[in-house]
């Protein structure tokens, strides 16, 4: 069986470089393209210059996106919203399958991209490729029947270099809780006199050190509390999930936008 050929955008970033490292360990996936920003100091270098394999693959600037994507079956991206609002339409026009892991989009932006891909290419869109986070979301679904008096709070902690807050995963969890619990308002942090109201969902963010990612959900009643926490020890957990998504999407021929839950449905049944 021939390996799935992939092009990685954000190849010299925190997540992209780990994905390439993990892909090199598999015989089912082959990196054939790598994209970075035009102002990256690594533009024009080989992956081998960064200690990555395949050593001969060049890091091309985003202006040469078509060249990087052309030999690939799947376009995988961990970049910025600004980059993907430009890149995804090009990739879709090339009829390449997409695994979109970029976060920080506005609701309008992600709707634009998902609408664009929906009837043209198979795509997996996820704010978090961790199996554990997706299991956490399934656990929260079970809590929709809890009495209305129970409060839910989402707390996310990441490395100090993460630019979007709250994290894409926290936004996904918050959207899920709004859907199943009917919250009308989200409060992002509190200052001064700020009593919690019944229709409020709290989402809190912290940035420190090199933490890959911690997501915690507190579910509290008057006399008891449930705390669910997911901690990523390494970005490898996200890379492993993304590779699972790549292998899954490679088998699909029908256009459509899918979630990591769809990918994992084969595992969970």
C-alpha positions as CSV (number, residue, x, y, z in Angstrom):
1,X,0.0,0.0,0.0
2,X,1.4,3.4,-1.0
3,X,1.8,5.9,1.8
4,X,-0.5,8.9,2.1
5,X,1.3,12.0,0.8
6,X,0.8,15.1,2.9
7,X,1.7,18.7,2.8
8,X,2.2,20.4,6.2
9,X,1.5,24.1,6.6
10,X,3.2,25.7,9.6
11,X,5.9,23.1,9.2
12,X,8.4,24.9,11.3
13,X,6.0,25.9,14.0
14,X,5.4,24.2,17.4
15,X,2.7,21.8,16.2
16,X,3.8,21.4,12.6
17,X,7.3,20.3,13.4
18,X,6.1,17.7,15.9
19,X,3.6,16.4,13.3
20,X,6.4,15.9,10.8
21,X,8.6,14.2,13.5
22,X,5.7,11.7,14.2
23,X,4.9,11.2,10.6
24,X,8.5,10.1,9.9
25,X,7.9,7.2,12.3
26,X,5.1,5.8,10.2
27,X,5.2,4.0,6.9
28,X,1.6,4.9,6.1
29,X,2.3,8.6,5.7
30,X,4.9,10.6,3.7
31,X,5.6,14.3,4.0
32,X,6.0,15.6,0.4
33,X,5.4,19.3,1.0
34,X,6.1,21.9,3.7
35,X,4.9,25.5,4.0
36,X,5.9,28.3,6.2
37,X,5.2,32.1,6.3
38,X,6.9,34.4,3.9
39,X,8.7,36.2,6.8
40,X,10.0,33.0,8.4
41,X,13.8,32.7,8.8
42,X,13.4,29.1,7.8
43,X,11.9,29.8,4.4
44,X,14.0,28.2,1.7
45,X,15.7,25.8,4.0
46,X,15.4,22.0,3.9
47,X,13.6,20.0,6.6
48,X,16.9,18.4,7.2
49,X,18.3,21.8,8.2
50,X,15.8,21.7,11.1
51,X,16.6,18.1,12.1
52,X,13.4,16.9,10.4
53,X,12.7,14.2,7.8
54,X,12.4,13.8,4.9
55,X,15.6,15.9,4.8
56,X,15.3,16.8,1.2
57,X,11.8,18.5,1.4
58,X,12.1,22.3,1.1
59,X,10.2,24.7,3.3
60,X,8.4,26.9,0.8
61,X,6.9,30.3,1.6
62,X,3.2,30.7,1.4
63,X,3.4,32.4,-2.0
64,X,4.5,29.0,-3.4
65,X,1.7,27.1,-1.7
66,X,0.5,25.5,-4.9
67,X,3.9,24.1,-5.6
68,X,4.1,22.6,-2.1
69,X,0.6,21.2,-2.2
70,X,0.6,19.8,-5.7
71,X,2.2,16.3,-5.0
72,X,0.1,15.8,-1.8
73,X,-3.1,13.9,-1.2
74,X,-3.9,15.7,2.1
75,X,-3.2,19.3,3.2
76,X,-2.6,19.5,6.9
77,X,-2.5,22.9,8.6
78,X,-1.5,24.3,12.0
79,X,-1.0,28.0,11.1
80,X,-3.0,31.2,11.7
81,X,-6.5,32.2,10.7
82,X,-5.1,34.9,8.4
83,X,-3.0,32.3,6.6
84,X,-5.8,29.8,6.1
85,X,-8.4,32.3,4.9
86,X,-6.0,32.6,2.0
87,X,-4.7,29.1,1.7
88,X,-7.8,26.9,2.1
89,X,-9.6,28.4,-1.0
90,X,-6.5,27.6,-3.1
91,X,-6.2,24.0,-1.7
92,X,-9.9,23.4,-2.2
93,X,-9.6,24.6,-5.8
94,X,-6.8,22.0,-6.2
95,X,-9.2,19.3,-4.9
96,X,-6.9,18.3,-2.0
97,X,-8.3,16.7,1.1
98,X,-7.9,18.9,4.2
99,X,-7.1,18.4,7.9
100,X,-7.6,21.8,9.6
101,X,-6.1,22.2,13.0
102,X,-5.6,25.9,13.0
103,X,-7.5,27.7,15.7
104,X,-8.4,31.3,16.5
105,X,-11.0,31.8,13.8
106,X,-14.1,34.0,14.4
107,X,-17.4,32.1,14.0
108,X,-17.9,33.9,10.7
109,X,-14.5,32.9,9.4
110,X,-14.8,29.2,10.3
111,X,-18.3,29.1,8.8
112,X,-16.9,30.6,5.6
113,X,-14.2,27.9,5.4
114,X,-16.5,25.0,6.3
115,X,-19.1,26.1,3.8
116,X,-16.3,26.4,1.2
117,X,-15.1,22.8,1.8
118,X,-18.4,21.1,2.5
119,X,-19.4,20.2,-1.1
120,X,-16.0,20.2,-2.7
121,X,-13.5,18.2,-0.7
122,X,-13.4,15.8,2.3
123,X,-12.1,17.7,5.4
124,X,-11.6,17.1,9.1
125,X,-11.8,20.2,11.2
126,X,-10.9,20.1,14.8
127,X,-9.7,22.5,17.5
128,X,-8.1,19.5,19.3
129,X,-7.0,16.2,17.9
130,X,-6.4,14.6,21.3
131,X,-8.4,11.4,21.9
132,X,-8.6,12.3,25.6
133,X,-10.2,15.7,24.9
134,X,-12.8,14.2,22.6
135,X,-13.6,11.6,25.3
136,X,-14.0,14.5,27.8
137,X,-16.5,16.1,25.5
138,X,-18.4,12.8,25.3
139,X,-18.5,12.7,29.1
140,X,-19.9,16.3,29.2
141,X,-22.7,15.2,27.0
142,X,-23.8,12.8,29.8
143,X,-24.2,15.8,32.1
144,X,-27.0,17.5,30.2
145,X,-29.6,16.0,32.5
146,X,-28.0,17.5,35.7
147,X,-30.3,20.0,37.6
148,X,-30.1,23.6,36.4
149,X,-28.6,24.6,39.8
150,X,-25.2,23.1,38.7
151,X,-22.7,25.6,37.4
152,X,-20.1,24.8,34.7
153,X,-16.7,26.5,34.5
154,X,-14.1,25.9,31.8
155,X,-10.4,26.7,32.6
156,X,-7.7,26.4,30.0
157,X,-3.9,26.9,30.5
158,X,-1.3,27.0,27.8
159,X,2.3,28.2,27.0
160,X,2.9,31.9,27.1
161,X,3.5,32.0,23.3
162,X,-0.1,31.0,22.5
163,X,-1.7,34.0,20.9
164,X,-5.5,33.1,21.0
165,X,-7.4,33.2,24.2
166,X,-9.5,31.3,25.1
167,X,-8.1,28.3,23.3
168,X,-10.0,26.8,20.4
169,X,-10.6,23.8,22.5
170,X,-12.1,25.9,25.3
171,X,-14.4,27.5,22.7
172,X,-15.5,24.1,21.5
173,X,-16.2,22.9,25.0
174,X,-18.1,26.2,25.8
175,X,-20.2,25.8,22.6
176,X,-21.0,22.2,23.6
177,X,-22.1,23.4,27.1
178,X,-24.2,26.2,25.7
179,X,-26.0,23.6,23.5
180,X,-26.7,21.0,26.2
181,X,-27.2,23.4,29.2
182,X,-28.8,26.4,27.5
183,X,-26.3,29.1,28.7
184,X,-27.2,32.5,27.3
185,X,-24.0,34.3,28.2
186,X,-20.3,33.5,28.4
187,X,-18.1,35.3,30.9
188,X,-14.4,35.4,30.1
189,X,-12.7,36.1,33.4
190,X,-13.9,38.1,36.4
191,X,-12.8,41.3,38.1
192,X,-14.1,43.4,40.9
193,X,-17.6,42.8,42.2
194,X,-18.9,40.1,39.8
195,X,-21.6,37.8,41.2
196,X,-22.3,34.8,39.0
197,X,-25.7,34.7,37.4
198,X,-27.6,31.5,36.6
199,X,-27.4,31.9,32.8
200,X,-23.6,32.5,32.8
201,X,-21.0,30.1,31.7
202,X,-17.4,30.9,32.9
203,X,-14.4,30.4,30.6
204,X,-11.1,31.3,32.1
205,X,-7.6,31.4,30.5
206,X,-4.0,31.4,31.8
207,X,-0.7,31.6,30.0
208,X,2.5,30.3,31.6
209,X,5.9,28.7,30.6
210,X,5.8,26.0,28.0
211,X,2.6,24.2,29.0
212,X,1.3,22.3,25.9
213,X,-2.3,22.4,27.2
214,X,-4.5,21.8,30.2
215,X,-8.3,21.9,30.0
216,X,-10.4,21.6,33.1
217,X,-14.2,21.6,33.5
218,X,-15.6,22.2,37.0
219,X,-19.2,21.1,37.5
220,X,-20.5,22.4,40.9
221,X,-23.7,22.1,42.9
222,X,-24.3,23.5,46.3
223,X,-23.0,20.4,48.1
224,X,-20.7,18.6,45.6
225,X,-18.4,19.1,42.7
226,X,-17.1,17.1,39.7
227,X,-13.8,18.1,38.2
228,X,-12.7,16.8,34.9
229,X,-9.2,17.6,33.7
230,X,-7.2,16.8,30.6
231,X,-3.5,17.4,30.5
232,X,-1.4,17.1,27.4
233,X,2.2,16.0,28.4
234,X,3.4,16.6,24.9
235,X,2.3,17.9,21.5
236,X,2.8,14.4,20.3
237,X,-0.7,13.6,21.5
238,X,-2.1,16.1,19.1
239,X,0.1,14.9,16.3
240,X,-1.0,11.3,16.9
241,X,-4.6,12.3,16.6
242,X,-3.9,14.4,13.5
243,X,-2.2,11.4,11.8
244,X,-5.3,9.3,12.7
245,X,-7.4,12.0,11.0
246,X,-5.2,11.9,7.9
247,X,-5.4,8.2,7.6
248,X,-9.2,8.3,8.1
249,X,-9.8,11.2,5.6
250,X,-7.6,9.5,3.0
251,X,-10.2,6.7,2.7
252,X,-13.1,9.1,2.0
253,X,-14.1,10.0,-1.5
254,X,-17.3,12.0,-0.7
255,X,-16.9,15.7,0.0
256,X,-18.0,16.9,3.5
257,X,-16.7,18.5,6.7
258,X,-16.1,16.0,9.5
259,X,-15.1,16.3,13.2
260,X,-12.6,14.4,15.3
261,X,-15.6,12.7,16.8
262,X,-16.4,11.3,13.4
263,X,-12.8,10.0,13.1
264,X,-13.0,8.3,16.5
265,X,-16.4,6.8,15.9
266,X,-14.6,3.9,14.3
267,X,-12.7,3.4,17.5
268,X,-15.6,3.8,19.9
269,X,-18.3,2.4,17.7
